Amino acid sequence: MEGQIESVDVQEAAESSPCSVEPCGERAAAEVDTRLLCLDHFLSVSFQELQSRHERLRGQECDPAVTAAFNKFLAEWARQAESLVEDARFADQQTKARLREALLWVSQAGKSLRRSPRLATAVPVWLRREDSRQTWEEDTWTSMLSRHGAAFVCRHPVEIGGTVVLTRKDKGSRAAAHVVYSRMDSEGRRQIGVELIDRDDFWD
Ligand SMILES: [Zn+2]
């Protein structure tokens, strides 16, 4: 694909230039929307911009031009994040985990804009956590869905990498999943993202 060849060139050019966030000066690792960014600022400043643009789009009637521009930004961001995950020079597992977590958010954000109405993705589930130190179960519902994952409001603290069991209230089917992120949303609720283990038909 010609887009990929282009992004390699961009990345090579970016690597010899400094991050555009003042007064950072770190070597740039990515370029999004003609802005050069170091890895840290790619994951903070640029990712936050992505999230706030997504939030604004969700709150309004979709203007196709604005949505298209956002989707382009989203795709560009994801392509750079994917190549950074692949890059052996960033062996730091924590950074790779943050990139993967961001990519899961990106894939769900893209879907949530395409899907209408968003309520169609609200599936009621029991979320259960079992281990020797803490066992709990709560009623919740999905706030976002993807083939291999989902996001939920969760009242219990969970650690990234932990395993939870989901049971669909409508069908009774169960699946285990890994927690890939846990963060507070703008309304102060904990949102967790999970990736299903060995299942891709759970949500039909
Ligand atoms: Zn920087």
Boltz pocket constraint, residues with backbone or C-beta under 6 A from the ligand:
constraints:
  - pocket:
      binder: B
      contacts: [[A, 19], [A, 20], [A, 21], [A, 24], [A, 25], [A, 26], [A, 37], [A, 38], [A, 39], [A, 40], [A, 41]]
      max_distance: 6.0
